[in-house]
Amino acid sequence: KKMIHQSTAQTSAGATTAKVSNWNDQRVGGGVIVEGVLHSYRNHTVEDTSTKRFYRYVILSISVKDSRKRSYDPNTGKEIDTSARPDTRSKTGYLRDYKQSEVDPFKISINELGGIINEKAVHGTSDRFEFWGDVNQVKTFDLKPGNEIRLTTKGNGPFIDSVTIKAVNAPNFTGENISGGWGDKILNIDKQNDPQNSNQGVDDSEWD
């Protein structure tokens, strides 16, 4: 079912709101892993008209550089690191000549990503998608356009499960964990491990 999030109001600060009945941000499916660059972001509030509750998000507009399916061990349920890319070799001639090719069964294209999360690319672009983070999950970040971002989604949808953000001038993702380097400059929040990050909806009077 396509998610409805038309904006009904907008302020000069770029915040948007929407009114929806029976709001639910849970999605089925294994979810995806996305790496990309932050283009922009905005605050977004959903008002559930059936319960009179409010749900606050920060929507990240990300130019996607790499995307892949999440995968889990069928016996333990533990997530598997799909960044490991096994190689295969095939014989190419009568002698012992082999052609080595990289096989990545988890990698997905931009078009496949849009289909899995049931979202279209931002208008006028081919690789930029919007992902929704719980405001409590994202508000501690010093967000800046150009931040490199790695995130996972909750099921097959645009809602963020976990997110890692790298400072604009920090080393590459593969940099060593040394003082002043990648390990000191990233911020990582996993919603599943943070009991405060539970966007259960609040009354308007509970906001600060």
C-alpha positions as CSV (number, residue, x, y, z in Angstrom):
1,K,0.0,0.0,0.0
2,K,1.4,3.3,-1.1
3,M,2.2,5.6,1.8
4,I,0.3,8.9,1.8
5,H,2.3,11.9,3.0
6,Q,1.1,14.9,1.1
7,S,2.1,18.1,2.7
8,T,-0.8,20.3,4.0
9,A,1.3,23.2,5.4
10,Q,4.7,24.5,5.1
11,T,6.6,27.1,7.2
12,S,9.6,29.3,6.3
13,A,11.8,26.9,8.2
14,G,11.0,24.1,5.8
15,A,8.8,22.1,8.1
16,T,5.9,20.2,6.7
17,T,2.8,18.5,8.1
18,A,0.3,15.9,7.0
19,K,-3.0,14.6,8.3
20,V,-3.5,10.9,8.0
21,S,-6.0,8.4,9.5
22,N,-4.6,5.2,11.2
23,W,-0.9,6.1,10.8
24,N,1.6,3.2,10.9
25,D,5.2,3.5,9.9
26,Q,5.9,-0.3,10.3
27,R,6.7,-2.2,7.0
28,V,7.2,-5.8,6.2
29,G,10.1,-7.3,4.4
30,G,13.8,-7.5,5.0
31,G,14.7,-3.9,4.3
32,V,17.7,-2.3,2.5
33,I,21.0,-0.8,3.3
34,V,21.7,2.6,1.6
35,E,24.9,4.6,1.3
36,G,24.8,8.1,-0.2
37,V,25.2,11.8,0.3
38,L,22.8,14.1,2.2
39,H,21.3,16.7,-0.2
40,S,18.9,18.3,2.2
41,Y,16.6,17.6,5.1
42,R,13.4,18.9,6.6
43,N,11.2,18.3,9.7
44,H,7.9,16.6,9.1
45,T,4.9,16.0,11.4
46,V,2.2,13.5,10.8
47,E,-1.1,14.0,12.6
48,D,-3.1,10.8,13.0
49,T,-6.7,12.1,12.8
50,S,-8.1,8.8,14.2
51,T,-6.1,9.0,17.5
52,K,-5.3,12.8,17.6
53,R,-1.6,11.8,18.0
54,F,1.4,13.4,16.4
55,Y,4.5,11.7,15.0
56,R,7.6,13.8,14.3
57,Y,10.3,12.9,11.7
58,V,13.3,14.3,10.0
59,I,13.2,13.5,6.3
60,L,16.6,13.1,4.8
61,S,16.9,13.6,1.0
62,I,19.8,11.4,0.0
63,S,21.6,11.0,-3.3
64,V,22.1,7.3,-3.3
65,K,25.5,5.9,-4.3
66,D,25.0,2.2,-3.3
67,S,22.1,0.1,-2.1
68,R,21.7,-3.5,-1.2
69,K,19.3,-5.9,0.5
70,R,19.5,-6.7,4.1
71,S,19.9,-10.4,4.9
72,Y,19.5,-12.5,8.0
73,D,20.7,-15.9,9.1
74,P,17.7,-18.2,8.9
75,N,18.7,-20.1,12.0
76,T,19.7,-17.3,14.4
77,G,17.9,-14.4,12.9
78,K,21.1,-12.3,13.2
79,E,21.8,-9.9,10.4
80,I,24.4,-10.9,7.9
81,D,27.0,-8.5,6.6
82,T,26.1,-8.3,2.9
83,S,29.1,-6.1,2.1
84,A,31.2,-9.2,1.8
85,R,31.4,-10.0,-1.9
86,P,32.4,-13.5,-2.8
87,D,34.3,-14.2,-6.1
88,T,33.7,-17.0,-8.5
89,R,36.1,-18.4,-11.1
90,S,35.1,-19.9,-14.4
91,K,37.3,-21.8,-16.9
92,T,37.8,-19.9,-20.1
93,G,39.9,-22.3,-22.3
94,Y,41.5,-25.6,-22.7
95,L,44.3,-24.7,-20.4
96,R,44.1,-23.7,-16.8
97,D,42.9,-20.2,-17.6
98,Y,40.2,-18.8,-15.4
99,K,38.2,-15.7,-15.5
100,Q,37.4,-14.2,-12.1
101,S,34.1,-12.4,-11.7
102,E,32.6,-10.6,-8.7
103,V,29.2,-11.8,-7.6
104,D,27.1,-9.6,-5.4
105,P,23.7,-11.1,-4.9
106,F,22.6,-8.4,-2.5
107,K,23.3,-5.3,-4.6
108,I,20.3,-3.6,-6.1
109,S,19.9,-0.9,-8.7
110,I,18.4,2.5,-8.2
111,N,15.2,1.4,-10.0
112,E,15.0,-1.8,-7.8
113,L,15.5,0.4,-4.7
114,G,12.5,2.6,-5.6
115,G,10.4,-0.5,-6.1
116,I,11.4,-2.1,-2.8
117,I,10.8,1.0,-0.6
118,N,7.7,1.9,-2.7
119,E,8.9,5.4,-3.3
120,K,9.8,7.4,-6.4
121,A,13.0,9.4,-6.8
122,V,12.7,13.1,-5.9
123,H,11.2,15.0,-8.8
124,G,13.8,16.0,-11.3
125,T,16.3,13.5,-10.1
126,S,17.1,9.9,-10.9
127,D,19.0,8.8,-7.8
128,R,17.7,10.9,-4.8
129,F,15.3,9.4,-2.4
130,E,13.7,10.6,0.9
131,F,14.1,8.5,4.1
132,W,12.2,9.2,7.3
133,G,14.0,9.2,10.6
134,D,12.3,9.4,14.0
135,V,13.1,12.9,15.3
136,N,14.6,11.5,18.5
137,Q,16.8,9.3,16.3
138,V,18.2,12.1,14.2
139,K,18.1,15.3,16.3
140,T,21.5,14.7,17.8
141,F,23.2,14.9,14.4
142,D,24.8,18.1,13.1
143,L,23.3,17.6,9.7
144,K,25.0,19.3,6.8
145,P,24.6,18.9,3.0
146,G,27.4,16.8,1.8
147,N,27.4,14.4,4.9
148,E,28.0,10.8,3.8
149,I,25.3,8.6,5.2
150,R,24.8,4.9,5.7
151,L,21.3,3.8,6.8
152,T,19.1,0.7,7.1
153,T,15.4,0.7,6.7
154,K,12.7,-0.9,8.8
155,G,11.3,-3.5,6.4
156,N,10.6,-2.5,2.8
157,G,9.9,1.1,3.2
158,P,11.5,4.5,3.6
159,F,11.5,4.5,7.4
160,I,15.0,4.5,9.0
161,D,16.0,1.7,11.3
162,S,19.6,2.8,11.9
163,V,21.8,5.6,10.5
164,T,25.4,6.5,10.5
165,I,26.6,10.0,9.5
166,K,30.1,10.9,8.6
167,A,31.4,14.5,9.0
168,V,32.0,16.2,5.6
169,N,35.8,16.2,6.0
170,A,36.2,12.9,7.8
171,P,38.1,10.0,6.2
172,N,36.4,7.4,4.0
173,F,34.2,4.7,5.4
174,T,37.2,2.3,5.1
175,G,39.5,4.6,7.1
176,E,41.3,3.3,10.1
177,N,39.7,3.8,13.6
178,I,42.4,6.3,14.8
179,S,42.3,9.4,16.9
180,G,40.8,12.3,14.8
181,G,39.7,9.9,12.1
182,W,36.6,8.1,11.1
183,G,36.1,6.4,14.4
184,D,36.0,9.8,16.2
185,K,33.9,11.6,13.7
186,I,31.0,9.4,13.0
187,L,27.7,9.3,14.9
188,N,25.8,6.1,15.0
189,I,22.4,5.6,16.4
190,D,20.5,2.3,16.2
191,K,16.9,2.8,17.0
192,Q,16.5,-0.8,18.1
193,N,19.1,-0.2,20.8
194,D,17.9,3.2,22.0
195,P,14.8,2.9,24.3
196,Q,14.2,6.7,24.0
197,N,13.8,6.5,20.2
198,S,10.2,5.2,20.2
199,N,8.1,7.4,18.0
200,Q,4.9,6.3,19.6
201,G,3.0,9.5,19.0
202,V,2.5,12.4,21.4
203,D,-0.2,14.8,22.3
204,D,0.3,18.3,21.0
205,S,0.6,19.6,24.5
206,E,3.6,17.3,25.2
207,W,5.8,19.0,22.7
208,D,8.6,21.3,23.9
